[in-house]
């Protein structure tokens, strides 16, 4: 025989359990993504509103929710583009590259393919130098040029395949800047060899610069390296030829007055954080 008190106690416990469950479900609903179930047009506008306020993280999260809820359609395609741009603005360069690569694989003939190549160029041009510029203050030309080379290739695609788009001219200008970076990289190596009296190596590197990056901002410096290297090697004819070219193109170049290259002060080497400063900056 069941006692009334026992039944009452069980009923009371069941009622408490129901209350707790209801409260938990309510809190769970409160914690749900506010973008869940929102119409695609409204989600897209929310993402753009976050971008207008510079909230790139929230914008990326909103656009990702849009893609998850609406995996097909023009809004989805545009949201994928916006995700990549937001990641670039956040400084999440690797994630941005991955997003761009996926987009180009999925939509190789998309009407915004030119922009995605252009954006990938921007990401590659900047992602390898951000740390150095903020912490070490070294010139990017002194670093590995793998990602700047990829950036150059991306901008070249924009110029060659999408030359009638609004991104082509800026891509072309960025290619010029990158070529100067590559040229400076070779000039720094040539000056490094000169400083260590590796004169043949210095002349070879300067020749490489002139052959591969004609009309760069550092072409006259490369000619000066040739003049200095050939002078040290005792090749008067080649040294005179280099001097003549330098006088013709930059008659006030400091090498002609014996004031170039000017290497950093030797005491600088005592600072382990100073890095290798280029004589170009002196």
C-alpha positions in Angstrom: 0.0 0.0 0.0 1.4 3.3 -1.1 1.5 6.1 1.5 0.0 9.5 0.6 3.2 11.4 1.8 5.3 9.4 -0.6 3.1 10.2 -3.5 3.0 13.9 -2.6 6.8 14.0 -2.3 7.3 12.4 -5.7 4.8 14.7 -7.4 6.6 17.7 -5.8 10.0 16.5 -7.1 8.5 16.0 -10.6 7.1 19.5 -10.6 10.5 21.0 -9.6 12.2 19.0 -12.3 9.7 20.3 -14.9 10.3 23.9 -13.7 14.1 23.5 -14.0 13.8 21.9 -17.5 11.6 24.8 -18.7 14.0 27.3 -17.2 17.0 25.6 -18.9 15.2 25.5 -22.3 14.4 29.2 -21.9 18.0 30.1 -21.2 19.1 27.9 -24.1 16.8 29.8 -26.4 18.2 33.1 -25.1 21.7 31.9 -25.9 20.9 30.9 -29.5 22.6 32.7 -32.4 20.5 35.8 -33.0 21.1 35.4 -36.7 19.6 31.9 -36.8 16.5 31.8 -39.0 16.8 35.4 -40.1 15.9 35.9 -43.8 18.9 36.0 -46.2 18.4 39.7 -47.2 18.4 40.8 -43.6 21.4 38.7 -42.7 23.3 40.2 -45.6 22.4 43.7 -44.5 23.5 42.9 -40.9 26.9 41.8 -42.2 27.3 44.9 -44.2 26.3 47.1 -41.2 29.0 45.5 -39.1 31.5 46.2 -41.9 30.5 49.8 -42.1 31.3 50.1 -38.4 34.6 48.3 -38.8 33.5 45.3 -36.8 35.2 42.8 -39.1 34.9 39.8 -36.7 31.1 40.2 -36.3 30.7 40.8 -40.1 32.6 37.5 -40.8 30.5 35.6 -38.3 27.3 37.0 -39.8 28.3 36.1 -43.3 29.3 32.6 -42.2 25.9 32.1 -40.7 24.3 33.3 -44.0 26.3 30.7 -45.9 25.4 28.0 -43.4 21.7 28.7 -43.6 21.5 29.6 -47.3 24.3 27.5 -49.1 23.2 28.5 -52.6 22.3 31.7 -54.4 23.8 35.2 -55.2 23.7 36.3 -51.6 25.8 33.3 -50.6 28.4 34.0 -53.3 28.7 37.6 -52.3 28.9 36.6 -48.6 31.9 34.3 -49.4 33.6 37.3 -50.9 32.8 39.5 -47.9 34.1 36.8 -45.5 37.5 36.9 -47.3 37.7 40.7 -47.2 36.7 40.8 -43.5 39.4 38.2 -42.7 42.0 40.4 -44.6 40.9 43.5 -42.7 41.2 41.5 -39.4 44.8 40.5 -40.3 43.8 36.9 -40.5 45.8 36.5 -43.7 46.0 32.7 -43.8 42.3 32.3 -43.4 41.7 35.0 -46.0 43.9 33.1 -48.5 42.0 29.9 -47.8 38.7 31.6 -48.3 39.8 33.1 -51.6 41.3 29.8 -52.9 38.0 28.0 -52.1 36.0 30.6 -53.9 38.1 30.5 -57.0 38.0 26.8 -57.1 34.2 26.8 -56.7 33.5 29.7 -59.0 36.4 30.0 -61.5 34.5 32.1 -63.9 32.6 34.2 -61.4 32.0 37.8 -62.4 34.0 38.9 -59.4 36.9 36.6 -60.0 39.1 39.6 -60.9 38.5 41.1 -57.5 39.3 37.8 -55.7 42.7 37.6 -57.5 43.3 41.3 -56.6 42.4 40.7 -53.0 44.6 37.6 -52.8 47.4 39.8 -54.2 46.8 42.4 -51.4 46.8 39.7 -48.7 50.0 38.1 -50.0 51.7 41.4 -50.4 51.1 42.3 -46.8 51.0 39.1 -44.7 54.7 38.3 -44.7 55.8 41.8 -43.6 53.3 42.9 -40.9 55.3 41.3 -38.1 58.6 42.8 -39.3 57.2 46.3 -39.7 55.6 46.3 -36.3 58.3 44.6 -34.2 61.7 44.5 -36.0 61.3 47.5 -38.3 63.2 45.8 -41.0 62.7 46.5 -44.7 60.5 43.8 -46.4 63.0 43.5 -49.2 65.4 41.8 -46.7 63.0 38.9 -46.2 61.9 35.8 -48.0 60.0 36.9 -51.1 57.8 33.9 -51.6 54.5 35.6 -50.7 55.4 38.9 -52.4 56.2 36.8 -55.5 52.7 35.2 -55.2 51.2 38.7 -54.9 53.0 39.8 -58.0 51.6 36.8 -59.9 48.1 37.5 -58.6 48.3 41.2 -59.7 49.6 40.0 -63.1 46.5 37.8 -63.5 44.4 40.8 -62.9 46.3 42.9 -65.4 46.6 40.3 -68.1 43.2 38.5 -67.9 41.0 41.3 -66.5 42.6 44.4 -67.9 39.3 46.1 -68.5 38.3 46.0 -64.8 38.6 48.8 -62.3 41.3 46.8 -60.4 43.7 46.5 -63.3 45.4 49.9 -63.0 46.0 49.6 -59.2 47.3 46.1 -59.7 49.7 47.4 -62.3 51.0 50.1 -59.9 51.4 47.5 -57.2 53.4 45.3 -59.6 55.8 48.2 -60.1 56.2 48.6 -56.3 56.8 44.9 -55.9 59.4 44.9 -58.7 61.2 47.7 -56.8 61.1 45.5 -53.7 62.6 42.6 -55.6 65.3 44.9 -57.1 66.2 46.2 -53.7 66.4 42.7 -52.4 69.1 41.9 -55.0 70.8 45.3 -54.5 71.1 44.5 -50.7 72.7 41.2 -51.6 75.1 42.8 -54.0 76.2 45.4 -51.3 76.6 42.6 -48.8 79.0 40.9 -51.2 80.9 44.2 -51.8 81.3 44.7 -48.1 82.9 41.3 -47.8 85.1 41.9 -50.9 83.2 39.2 -52.8 83.4 41.4 -55.9 82.6 38.8 -58.5 79.5 37.8 -56.6 78.5 41.5 -56.2 78.9 42.1 -59.9 76.9 39.1 -60.8 74.1 40.1 -58.5 74.0 43.7 -59.8 73.9 42.3 -63.4 71.0 40.0 -62.5 69.1 43.1 -61.1 69.6 45.0 -64.3 68.6 42.2 -66.5 65.5 41.1 -64.5 64.2 44.5 -63.2 65.0 47.1 -65.8 63.8 50.6 -65.1 63.5 49.8 -61.4 64.2 52.5 -58.8 67.5 50.9 -58.0 69.0 50.5 -61.5 71.5 53.3 -61.0 72.7 51.8 -57.7 73.2 48.5 -59.5 75.4 50.3 -62.0 77.3 51.9 -59.2 77.9 48.4 -57.7 79.2 47.2 -61.1 81.6 50.2 -61.2 82.9 49.6 -57.7 83.2 45.8 -58.2 85.1 46.1 -61.5 87.3 48.8 -60.0 88.3 46.5 -57.2 88.8 43.6 -59.6 91.2 45.8 -61.7 89.0 45.6 -64.8 89.5 49.2 -65.9 87.5 48.9 -69.1 84.3 47.5 -67.5 84.7 49.9 -64.6 84.9 52.8 -67.0 81.9 51.6 -69.0 79.8 51.4 -65.7 81.0 54.9 -64.7 80.0 56.3 -68.1 76.5 54.8 -67.8 76.1 56.1 -64.3 77.2 59.7 -65.2 74.8 59.6 -68.1 71.8 58.5 -66.1 72.5 60.0 -62.6 75.4 62.4 -62.7 75.0 63.3 -59.0 75.0 59.7 -57.7 77.1 59.7 -54.5 79.3 56.8 -55.7 80.8 59.3 -58.3 82.1 61.4 -55.4 83.3 58.5 -53.3 80.5 58.7 -50.8 78.6 55.4 -51.6 77.9 52.9 -50.3 77.9 54.1 -46.7 77.6 51.0 -44.4 76.0 51.2 -40.9 78.2 52.2 -38.0 80.0 49.1 -36.7 78.8 49.7 -33.1 75.3 48.9 -34.4 76.3 45.2 -34.5 76.5 45.2 -30.7 72.7 45.5 -30.5 71.3 42.0 -31.0 67.9 43.5 -31.9 69.1 46.0 -34.5 69.2 43.6 -37.4 71.1 44.0 -40.6 70.5 47.6 -41.7 70.9 48.2 -45.4 73.5 50.8 -46.6 70.8 52.1 -48.9 69.2 53.7 -45.9 72.3 55.6 -44.9 
